[in-house]
């Protein structure tokens, strides 16, 4: 049974339109100064803490322990155990800046991880201000993961 000529024309027209859209899309994006290729974008969350002005500033150990309570949504392993903490900077006034690195540049959970890390840091006594940022240029490597976590995730064979 042969398809109706009108249906064939409609399907052909739709295919031609779809092809033109694919060909013209990069031109349209460049013309409107939209990114043509996917680039990692910096994600930053900031919030004021609830520390009184005369409270003692937190130490980096307490900040890292708080970040250890933040699990990766896919693996169920903390961001500290995965080696996702790039830097923790503290000031005497209780300001904390944390830089995260993601396992992949296009990680769909990056913003969720940064928000959860910010919430964990804000719960530490003495934090007056917290900033958690994802560094889009930092590169995560499996070597950042501890041997124990690698064994749990089966990244290295057991002896």
N, C-alpha and C positions, 0 to 999 in steps of 0.2 A: 504494500500500500504506500503510495507516494504522499508526502506531506502537502498540505494546501499551499499554493503559490503565495498567498498573502502571509501565511505563517513563516515561510522561507524568507520572504523579504523583510519581515519584522526581525527575525533572528539575525539575518545578515546585517541589518542596520544597527542592531544592538552591539554586535561584535565589532563593527567598524567604529562606533562611538567609544567603546571600551578601549580599543587599540589607540585611538587618538588621545584619549585621556591619559593613557600610560606614556605616550610619546611626549605630550605637552606638559605633563606634571612637573618634571624637573625645571623646564623653562619658567613655568608659572612661579615655582618656589623661589628660584633665583631672582626673578623680576621683582617679587614682593619681599625680598630679603629674608626669606624664611630658610631655615637650614635644610639643605638637600640631603646631607648624610646625617646619620644619627651620631651625636656627640654627647659625651657625658656632661651633665650640667651639675653645677655645684648646688648642693642642698644645705641650707643652714636654718637651724631653729634656735631661737633665743627666748629666755624668760627670766624674770626676776625671781630670786629665791625668797624664802621667808626668814632669813637669818636676821636677828637683831643687830644693830650697828656695833654693839660692844662684844659680840660673840667671837669665839676663836675661829680662825680660818681652818677649813678642812685640810687634811693631808692627802697626798696622792694615793696612799694605800687605801683609804676609805673610799675615794672616788673609784678606784679600780675594782674594789669589792662590790660597790654598787653597780658598776657596769657588768660585773660577772653575773648579775641577776637578769640580764637582758638576753633572751635566747634568740638565735636565728630562727625565723619562722619555718624554714624548710628542713633544717637539720636538727633543731632542738638542742643545739650546743651554744653556749654563751659566746658573745662577741669577743670576750677576752680570750677564751680557749681557742677560738678560730683565728686569733691574731688580727682582728679587724680594728683594734685600737692603734692608731698611728701615733697620736700624741695627746698628752694631758698636760695642760698648762694651768698653774694656779697663781693667784696673787694673794698678798697678805690681807686684802680686804674681802676675801671670799669669792672672788670672781674665778670661774672655772671655764676653760675652753678645751673642748675635746674634739679631736679630728679622727674621723673614721675612714677606713678604706673598705671598698666592697670587693667581694670575690670576683664579680664580673661587672664591667662598666654599665651594662644595662639592667642591673638587678632590679626587679620589680618591687622588692621589699626595702629598698634603700631608705626611702622617706619614713617608712614605718620603723625601721631600726633606729634612725636618728631621733625620731620622736620618743621612742621608748627609752633610748639612752638619755635624752634630756630629762624625762620624767624621773629616771633613776638617780641622776645627778642632783636634781632639785630636792630629792628626799634626804640627802646627806645633810646632817646638821652643820651649820656654819656657812652654807652656800648662799651668797647674796645675789649672784647673777650667774647664769649658765648659758653657754653657747655650744651647740653640737653641730659640727659641719662635716660633710662628706667631701673629701678631696677627690675631684674627678681625675686628677693626674697621677695619683698614687696607684701603684700596682701591687696587688696582693699575690702572694706566691704560697703554694702549699707548704713550703718550708717554715712558714710562720705558725703552723699548727703543731701542737705538742705531739709527741709519739703516742701518748695515751689516747688522744682524740683521733689520731690517724688510725689506730687499731680499732677503735669503736666504729669509725666510719668506713673501715676496710680500705683505707687509702694505701696502707702498706701491709704486706703479708705478715702473718704471725710466725715467730721463729719456731 
